[in-house]
Amino acid sequence: METVLAYFREERPDVVIDAMSGGRPEVLKAKWDLDAIPLYWYTRFEEKATKIPRPVLKAIGKGLDVVRVANWVRKHDAVIVPGAGALESTLPQNAWGFPLQLLVLSAAGKVQGSKVAFVSVGAEIIKPRVTRWLSDTTAKLAAYRSYRDQNSWESMRDRGHDVSTDRVFPDLVFGVPTPPYEPGDPKVVGFGVMNYFGGNNDKDHADEIHADYLAKMTEFATWLVDNGYELRVFGGDSKYDWDIARLIMANVRAERPELPAGAMTTAEVNSYAELMEFMNACGTIVATRYHNVMCALKLCKPTISLGYSRKFVSLVAEMGLADFNMYADRIEVGPLTEMFRELDKRRDEITDLMKQQNAANHRALAEQFALLDSVLLPAARP
């Protein structure tokens, strides 16, 4: 969102922008002076006492939100969905939540003449039938689609879409301003963890997957401190990840009670800028959440991705790190330690590759914005 907002404010100041937010609209107003309303009607009751049962309020909200979203779209010439996994379901989600809202967004645009654009979004093969139908229909009704990697383009093709005019551009996060390159301390490892329970198709084994992930991450963290590395442990979602970050640290200290206090530290970060600052002191990053891996690559940090879908494979491969990826539900600590040693050995080579690719990503995003401008804002229209 920041990347898209920066482009229009710098290059098209004539454009009036507002937002519909799945998060907290007041943050958009305070931080970016952006008028915004909530995506979900129900959110106004989340922190309020009410006599009406919450399930009833949520059910009422489902119907009201269809009308609210359609009416909001009607007031706009164009609506942009900026990045993220808008056309995937690699993490658990309710089909009648965000997928439904995206369908209403696209359908309202198609019917009312507002151009809806999905810009550098992620896509995957979706197995749950209802979610797949909602997502496929959403994509078909959109006026513009581009994908953040080749895997997403191929997934949409395999889902039966005509992607002949769709383009692949880098993730929009590559357009966020980055602090000057800092190699960091090679003996400091940024250790990014996630409260991981598998994906949408793993609900029957979620607890087992979570326990295995916790055990393997604890074992690998112990290996790192045993080999003289200092860990900076962090999450990627302030609501879900900090408890597991602290738990992994506690487990390591239980196994290594003599460990110095400074050998493992953590800090809660609440913005992308804070995340970049936190990572910049690290020489190497090992992370599970997608945007944590993305942030590390932007900073040209030698990185191991412990991701949960094919999007991670595409992301690290495009940045020159194809050999440094392992799935979060298939972590093997022995091979992971060898991977880490190889990454450390090739540190300078990999850093140079990432610098080159980051520059190429900036050029490609500039090309996309020129294309998007011509599609959404034709010159003849005020």
C-alpha positions in Angstrom: 0.0 0.0 0.0 2.8 2.4 0.8 4.4 1.8 -2.5 1.2 2.5 -4.5 0.4 5.5 -2.3 3.8 7.0 -2.8 3.6 6.6 -6.6 0.3 8.4 -7.0 1.1 11.2 -4.5 4.4 11.9 -6.3 3.5 11.3 -9.9 -0.3 11.9 -10.0 -1.2 14.4 -7.3 -4.4 15.1 -9.2 -5.8 11.7 -8.1 -8.0 11.6 -5.0 -7.3 8.5 -2.9 -9.1 6.9 0.0 -9.2 3.4 1.4 -11.2 0.5 2.7 -9.1 -1.2 5.3 -9.3 -4.7 6.8 -7.1 -3.4 9.6 -7.6 -0.2 11.6 -8.7 2.8 9.4 -7.6 5.3 12.1 -4.0 4.2 11.5 -4.2 5.1 7.8 -5.5 8.5 8.7 -2.9 9.2 11.4 0.1 7.9 9.6 -0.6 8.7 5.9 -3.4 11.2 6.1 -5.6 8.8 4.2 -9.4 8.8 4.6 -10.4 5.2 5.3 -13.4 3.1 6.4 -13.4 -0.4 7.8 -13.8 -3.4 5.4 -16.0 -5.2 8.0 -19.0 -3.6 9.7 -18.6 -5.9 12.7 -15.2 -4.4 13.7 -16.9 -1.5 15.4 -18.2 -3.9 18.1 -14.9 -5.8 18.7 -13.9 -3.7 21.7 -17.3 -2.7 22.9 -19.7 -4.3 25.3 -23.0 -5.2 23.6 -26.2 -7.1 24.6 -26.4 -8.7 21.1 -24.4 -12.0 20.9 -21.3 -11.6 18.8 -22.2 -14.5 16.4 -25.5 -12.6 15.6 -23.6 -9.4 15.0 -21.2 -11.2 12.7 -24.0 -12.7 10.7 -25.7 -9.4 10.3 -22.4 -7.9 9.2 -22.0 -10.4 6.4 -25.1 -9.1 4.7 -24.4 -5.4 5.4 -20.8 -5.7 4.2 -22.0 -6.8 0.7 -24.0 -3.6 0.4 -21.3 -1.4 2.0 -18.5 -2.7 -0.2 -20.5 -2.4 -3.4 -21.6 1.2 -2.5 -18.0 2.2 -1.7 -16.7 0.8 -5.1 -19.5 2.7 -6.9 -17.9 6.0 -5.8 -14.6 5.4 -7.4 -13.2 5.4 -10.9 -10.7 2.7 -9.9 -10.0 0.4 -7.0 -6.5 -1.1 -6.4 -5.8 -4.2 -4.4 -2.1 -3.7 -3.7 0.0 -6.9 -3.4 -0.2 -9.7 -0.8 -1.8 -13.1 -1.3 -5.1 -11.9 -2.6 -5.7 -15.0 -4.8 -4.3 -17.7 -2.6 -5.3 -19.5 0.6 -1.9 -20.8 1.9 -2.8 -19.9 5.5 -6.1 -20.8 7.2 -9.0 -18.5 6.2 -12.8 -18.4 6.2 -14.2 -18.4 2.7 -17.0 -16.1 3.8 -14.6 -13.5 5.1 -11.9 -11.8 2.9 -12.5 -14.0 -0.2 -16.1 -13.1 -0.3 -15.3 -9.4 0.2 -12.9 -9.5 -2.7 -15.6 -11.1 -4.9 -18.0 -8.3 -4.0 -15.3 -5.7 -4.8 -14.7 -7.2 -8.3 -18.3 -7.8 -9.1 -19.3 -4.3 -8.0 -16.6 -2.8 -10.2 -17.7 -4.9 -13.2 -21.4 -3.9 -12.8 -20.8 -0.3 -11.9 -18.0 0.6 -14.3 -15.2 1.0 -11.7 -12.0 -0.6 -12.7 -10.7 -3.0 -10.1 -7.0 -3.8 -10.3 -5.1 -6.6 -8.6 -1.5 -5.4 -8.6 1.5 -7.7 -8.0 -0.7 -10.2 -6.0 0.1 -13.7 -5.0 -1.8 -16.7 -6.3 -1.8 -20.4 -5.6 -3.8 -23.5 -6.4 -6.8 -23.5 -4.0 -8.3 -26.8 -2.9 -11.4 -25.9 -0.8 -14.1 -25.6 -3.5 -16.0 -22.6 -2.1 -12.9 -20.6 -1.6 -11.6 -21.6 -5.1 -14.8 -20.5 -6.7 -14.9 -17.2 -4.9 -11.2 -16.5 -5.9 -11.6 -17.6 -9.5 -14.7 -15.4 -10.0 -13.0 -12.5 -8.4 -10.0 -12.7 -10.8 -12.2 -13.1 -13.9 -14.2 -9.9 -13.1 -11.1 -7.7 -12.5 -10.0 -5.1 -15.0 -6.3 -5.6 -14.4 -4.2 -8.5 -12.9 -0.5 -8.8 -12.3 1.4 -11.3 -10.2 4.3 -11.0 -7.9 6.1 -14.1 -9.3 6.0 -16.6 -12.1 4.6 -19.3 -9.8 1.5 -17.1 -9.2 1.0 -16.6 -13.0 1.3 -20.4 -13.6 -1.1 -21.2 -10.8 -3.7 -18.9 -12.3 -3.1 -20.5 -15.7 -3.5 -24.0 -14.1 -6.7 -22.9 -12.5 -8.1 -22.3 -16.0 -7.7 -18.5 -16.4 -6.7 -16.8 -19.6 -3.4 -15.2 -18.4 -2.2 -14.2 -21.9 -2.5 -10.5 -21.1 -1.5 -10.8 -17.4 2.0 -9.7 -16.4 4.5 -10.7 -13.8 6.1 -7.9 -11.8 8.1 -7.9 -8.5 6.3 -7.7 -5.2 5.3 -4.2 -4.4 7.3 -4.3 -1.2 10.5 -4.0 -3.3 9.3 -0.4 -3.8 9.3 0.6 -0.2 12.3 2.9 0.6 15.2 1.0 2.1 18.0 2.2 4.4 21.5 2.3 3.0 23.1 -1.2 2.7 24.6 -2.4 6.0 26.3 -5.8 6.0 25.7 -6.3 9.7 27.6 -8.6 12.0 28.1 -12.1 10.5 27.9 -13.6 14.0 24.4 -12.1 14.6 21.5 -14.1 13.2 18.0 -12.6 12.8 15.7 -15.5 13.7 12.2 -14.9 12.4 9.5 -17.2 13.8 5.8 -17.7 13.3 3.0 -19.2 15.2 2.7 -21.8 12.5 -0.1 -24.5 12.3 0.1 -25.4 8.6 -2.2 -24.2 5.8 -5.8 -24.3 4.9 -5.5 -28.0 3.9 -3.8 -29.0 7.2 -6.5 -28.3 9.7 -6.7 -32.0 10.8 -3.0 -32.0 11.7 -2.5 -28.4 12.8 -1.4 -29.2 16.4 1.0 -31.8 15.2 2.5 -29.5 12.7 2.8 -26.7 15.2 4.6 -29.0 17.8 7.0 -30.2 15.2 7.8 -26.7 14.0 8.4 -25.5 17.6 10.7 -28.4 18.3 12.7 -28.1 15.1 13.1 -24.3 15.5 14.2 -24.7 19.1 16.7 -27.3 18.1 18.2 -25.2 15.3 18.3 -22.1 17.6 20.2 -24.2 20.1 22.7 -25.3 17.4 23.3 -21.6 16.5 24.0 -20.4 20.0 26.2 -23.5 20.6 28.3 -22.4 17.6 28.8 -18.9 18.8 26.1 -17.0 17.1 24.0 -14.3 18.7 20.3 -14.5 18.0 17.9 -11.6 17.5 14.5 -13.4 17.7 11.5 -11.7 16.2 8.0 -12.5 14.8 6.1 -11.1 11.9 2.6 -10.5 13.4 2.2 -8.6 16.7 -1.0 -10.5 17.5 0.2 -14.1 17.0 4.0 -14.5 16.9 5.5 -13.0 20.0 4.4 -15.8 22.3 6.2 -18.4 20.2 9.3 -16.2 19.9 9.5 -16.0 23.7 8.7 -19.8 24.1 11.6 -20.7 21.7 13.9 -18.5 23.7 12.7 -20.0 27.0 13.2 -23.6 25.6 16.8 -22.8 24.5 17.7 -21.3 27.8 16.2 -24.3 29.6 18.6 -26.5 27.6 21.5 -24.1 28.0 21.0 -22.4 31.4 24.6 -21.1 31.3 23.9 -19.0 28.2 24.8 -15.3 28.6 21.9 -12.9 28.7 23.0 -11.2 25.5 23.2 -14.4 23.4 19.5 -14.2 22.7 17.4 -11.0 22.5 14.1 -10.0 21.1 12.1 -6.9 20.4 8.5 -6.3 19.2 8.4 -4.4 16.0 5.2 -2.8 14.8 6.0 -1.4 11.4 8.0 -2.3 8.3 10.5 0.5 9.0 11.1 -0.9 12.5 11.5 -4.4 11.0 14.2 -3.1 8.6 16.0 -1.3 11.4 15.9 -4.5 13.6 17.2 -6.7 10.8 19.9 -4.3 9.6 22.2 -5.1 12.5 22.1 -8.8 11.5 24.5 -10.5 9.2 22.2 -13.4 8.3 18.4 -14.0 8.4 16.5 -17.2 8.9 12.7 -16.5 8.7 9.3 -18.1 8.2 6.8 -15.3 7.5 6.8 -14.1 3.9 7.2 -10.4 4.6 10.1 -11.1 6.9 11.9 -13.0 4.2 11.0 -10.2 1.8 12.4 -7.6 4.1 15.7 -9.5 4.5 16.1 -9.8 0.7 15.4 -6.0 0.3 18.2 -5.4 2.8 20.5 -7.8 0.8 20.9 -10.1 3.8 22.0 -13.7 3.1 18.8 -15.4 4.0 17.3 -18.9 4.6 13.6 -19.1 3.9 11.6 -21.6 6.1 8.4 -20.8 4.3 5.1 -22.6 3.9 4.3 -22.5 0.2 5.7 -22.3 -3.3 5.7 -18.5 -3.2 8.8 -18.7 -1.0 10.6 -20.9 -3.5 10.0 -18.3 -6.3 10.9 -15.4 -4.2 14.3 -16.6 -3.0 15.2 -18.1 -6.4 14.6 -14.8 -8.2 17.0 -13.2 -5.7 19.8 -15.8 -6.3 19.1 -18.0 -3.2 17.4 -21.0 -4.8 19.5 -23.4 -2.7 18.5 -21.8 0.6 14.9 -22.7 1.1 13.1 -25.3 3.2 9.4 -25.8 4.0 8.3 -25.0 7.5 6.5 -28.3 7.9 9.5 -30.4 6.7 12.4 -28.9 8.6 15.3 -31.2 9.0 17.9 -29.7 11.4 20.9 -31.6 10.0 20.5 -30.4 6.4 19.5 -27.0 7.7 22.8 -26.6 9.5 24.7 -27.5 6.4 22.6 -25.0 4.4 23.5 -22.3 6.9 27.2 -23.1 6.6 27.0 -22.9 2.8 25.2 -19.6 3.0 27.9 -18.2 5.3 30.6 -19.4 2.9 29.0 -17.7 -0.1 28.0 -14.5 1.7 29.8 -12.0 -0.6 28.7 -13.6 -3.8 25.0 -13.8 -2.7 25.0 -10.2 -1.4 26.2 -9.0 -4.8 23.4 -11.0 -6.6 20.8 -9.5 -4.3 22.0 -5.9 -5.0 21.7 -6.5 -8.7 18.2 -8.0 -8.5 17.0 -5.3 -6.1 18.0 -2.6 -8.7 16.2 -4.6 -11.5 13.0 -4.9 -9.3 12.9 -1.1 -8.9 13.0 -0.7 -12.7 10.3 -3.3 -13.2 8.0 -1.6 -10.7 8.4 1.7 -12.5 7.3 0.0 -15.7 4.3 -1.5 -14.0 3.1 1.9 -12.6 3.4 3.5 -16.1 1.2 0.6 -17.4 -1.2 0.9 -14.5 -1.6 4.6 -15.0 -2.5 4.2 -18.6 -5.1 1.4 -17.8 -6.8 3.0 -14.8 -6.4 6.7 -15.6 -6.7 7.4 -19.3 -5.5 10.9 -20.3 -8.8 12.0 -21.8 -10.7 11.5 -18.5 -10.6 14.1 -15.7 
